[in-house]
């Protein structure tokens, strides 16, 4: 069964996207508008929808609204063109699981698909027992290892799935918000990288190779090597609350509040702005401690 439904009206772009998605080992079925997409969804032909924003009859935004009403269990990823940040924001608010700017499709689309599938295909062995859980607490002191942070976040989403706290879309969203917060704690907090250095470090490469060397040096030298990330997740039937605290010097919280809160359209410009938008829009409440080295994310749950 095809696991990806691609909705794109341009034959050239549809072919390019199909080849890209298939290169990740996925099967793809495609159509050119939202109306036939709904027919395919009704036939149970996909796990994820990848849709362009601009379509001839039923555009991507209207498709996502219909999907939220008729197929809420199927996640939708919106591909947006340059200058469509406001519509991307609206798509997130009406039910899109994620969005990928067209300029970053080759870099981000396959990873986004894998992230969504990973959240959907949680380990089913413990779900019956986990579903009996009333409250769960996970507390870790994690060294500066990104793979351990990802594992901790995956464990939170698996617990949320087993407790039936959130939909697939909501689990993906909180996973993405936690990844952004954890990356900030590691790179900006414990390793004290500047915003420019952080942008290169998270990509994992640079033209002259100097930034990855800088990350490696800080990971193995004092005081950075002794720092840890405190990860405290509490899952109840009413909410999920995750506290992430680094051992870095913190920052001026008022600066972040003034520049990045409030769902500003400008939060969707640039890669770092995309990260802020993910955190701010994908959870219900975000707070910092006074020092600026601890972030608390809260997601309310609606069960049963």
LINBELUR-V251484 format. One record per backbone hydrogen bond with DSSP energy under -0.5 kcal/mol. NH is the residue of the N-H (numbers start at 1). CO is the residue of the C=O. Records with the same first field share a line. If there is no record, write none. Layout:
NH = CO  CO
This chain:
3 = 27
4 = 27
5 = 48
6 = 4  29
7 = 5  50
8 = 6  31
11 = 9
14 = 10
15 = 11
16 = 12
17 = 13
18 = 14
19 = 15
20 = 16
21 = 17
22 = 18
23 = 19
24 = 20  21
25 = 22
26 = 21
29 = 4
31 = 6
34 = 58
37 = 33
38 = 34
39 = 35
40 = 36
41 = 37
42 = 38
43 = 39
44 = 41
45 = 40
47 = 3
48 = 3
49 = 75
50 = 5
51 = 49  77
52 = 7
53 = 79
55 = 53
56 = 32
59 = 57
60 = 53
63 = 59
64 = 60
65 = 61
66 = 62
67 = 63
68 = 64
69 = 65
70 = 66
71 = 67
74 = 71
75 = 47  73
77 = 49
78 = 76  98
79 = 51
80 = 78  100
84 = 81
88 = 84
89 = 85
90 = 86
91 = 87
92 = 88
93 = 89
94 = 90
95 = 91  92
96 = 91
97 = 76
98 = 76
100 = 78
102 = 80
104 = 101
105 = 102
108 = 104
109 = 105
112 = 108
113 = 109
114 = 110
115 = 111
116 = 112
117 = 113
118 = 114
119 = 115
120 = 116
121 = 117
122 = 120
127 = 124
130 = 126
131 = 127
132 = 129
133 = 130
136 = 235
138 = 233
140 = 231
142 = 140  229
145 = 143
148 = 145
149 = 145
150 = 146
151 = 147
152 = 148
153 = 149
154 = 150
155 = 151
156 = 152
157 = 153
158 = 154
159 = 155
160 = 156
161 = 157
162 = 158
163 = 159
164 = 161
165 = 160
166 = 160
171 = 167
172 = 168
173 = 169
174 = 170
175 = 171
176 = 172
177 = 173
178 = 174
179 = 175
180 = 176
181 = 177
182 = 178
183 = 179
184 = 180
185 = 181
186 = 182
187 = 183
188 = 183  184
189 = 184
190 = 185
191 = 186
193 = 187
198 = 194
199 = 195
200 = 196
201 = 197
202 = 198
203 = 199
204 = 200
205 = 200
213 = 209
214 = 210
215 = 211
216 = 212
217 = 213
218 = 214
219 = 215
220 = 216
221 = 218
225 = 221
226 = 223
227 = 224
229 = 142
230 = 228  245
231 = 140  229
232 = 230  243
233 = 138  231
234 = 241
235 = 136
236 = 234  239
237 = 134
240 = 299
241 = 234
242 = 297
243 = 232
244 = 295
245 = 230
246 = 293
251 = 291
253 = 251
255 = 252
256 = 252
257 = 253
258 = 254
259 = 255
260 = 256
261 = 256  257
267 = 264
268 = 265
269 = 266
274 = 270
275 = 271
276 = 272
277 = 267  273
278 = 274
279 = 275
280 = 276
281 = 277
282 = 278
283 = 279
284 = 298
285 = 298
287 = 296
289 = 294
292 = 289
295 = 244
296 = 287
297 = 242
298 = 285
299 = 240
301 = 238
302 = 165
303 = 301
